[in-house]
Amino acid sequence: MRGPQWLDDGMPHIWLPYTQMQTVLPPLPAVRTSGCDIHLADGRVLVDGIASWWTACHGYNHPHIREAVSAQLGRMPHVMFGGLVHEPALTLATRLAAILPGDLERVFFTDSGSVAVEVAIKMAIQYWINRGVSGRNRLLAFRGGYHGDTLATMAVCDPEEGMHALFSGVLPQHYIVDLPRDEASFRALETLLSESGDEIAAILVEPMIQGAGGMLFHGPDVLRRLRTLADRYGVLLIFDEIFTGFGRTGTMFACEQADVVPDIMTLSKALTAGTMALAATVTRSHVFEAFLSDNPLHALMHGPTFMANPLACACANASLDLFATEPRLQQVARISAQMTEELEACRGLPNVRDVRVMGAVGVVELDAIADMNRLKAALIALGVWVRPFRTIIYLTPAFTVRPEELSRLTSAIAQVIRDGAAG
Ligand SMILES: *Cc1c(COP(=O)(O)O)cnc(C)c1O
């Protein structure tokens, strides 16, 4: 079947993400979304198990968000944030400060997750410079971590994910170590901090779940101990909640499960519920105060052109309305229970290494995926949009997914594994 004309015309001119363009299979032309459905140009409808890279937490085209964007579009789609401020951004900052734990109350807006992490790194390094401490210019991050695709964030990703070898000589050198999950690795981390802590500006971690690195889970005790070590060695602690923030792990923010307040937190992905690009770097007061000075060089010299875009902030405010008025965290708990029960069918199947669920994240880890294209095609043939990567097939549905839609997603995963489509 022929695709739409714009597909044929445009494919020779587009460069797709994470794609070897020489061997790329034709991507699916999407023309419309609604709820958990993605409508394709040929009339097929796929049930979305991924919520567009974990963003569309209330499903697509939620009327409340659409109305907020339309109203803002009529008033002021954008205005520069240098020298001017506006209600959507200041209201959003106020609301984020109110729902974030502790004194995480100072918000710097950017336009993508990677940039929010870049700003966090820049803040952490400048924090020490402003305080007259020299030499603290490296980050301590973890294998399995993912913090973005820009050069500064690649350098704090898992070495493989961040392609440290390919870009060696270009990327700054940070400490990338195993995430400490047992006594021995905690001791190793403590040794590193005691020997090299005075070179380290901050520890950077995705709390509870390392997402793009493979949906790897850890317990709240890991975060509590990182907080303790950060305090003991006087380094800052940054939580990258770009994936985990806004309910995904079962609490509004993953750090709540450990009762730990990081010094800096990054947010994006579900911040605008998947409608507009927006990110935030939020700091505690003591971090912000290190930038207050008579010396102009102590200011944070950063300001993306589209920072605090009013349309995006209006989306985020409307999304927070929905978290306040609709039972999102109960829905996450229900999704969690249903995925736990239904993905159990995969355990014990050939090629299945692990089945795990946390909040609205369900993962089936395989020994190997031999033919990724065949697996993806098999899932699409079953009418679901699920994007396996590395050795995992996972679900991060909208929190508004209906039980029967979720069952279609979980049973499609069990079926492709049973059919050997992944083997
Ligand atoms: C997606 C992601 C990023 C990068 O966000 P972009 O908007 O894609 O730049 C950073 N950190 C984590 C934890 C993420 O999941």
The ligand as a Gaussian input file, in Angstrom:
#p B3LYP/6-31G(d) Opt

LIG

0 1
 C       14.841000      11.740000      28.271000
 C       15.785000      12.009000      29.371000
 C       16.716000      13.056000      29.309000
 C       16.890000      13.926000      28.083000
 O       15.748000      14.647000      27.785000
 P       15.569000      15.274000      26.307000
 O       14.346000      16.109000      26.413000
 O       15.419000      14.109000      25.378000
 O       16.792000      16.072000      25.998000
 C       17.529000      13.266000      30.406000
 N       17.426000      12.510000      31.513000
 C       16.553000      11.491000      31.612000
 C       16.473000      10.704000      32.868000
 C       15.709000      11.196000      30.542000
 O       14.854000      10.179000      30.632000

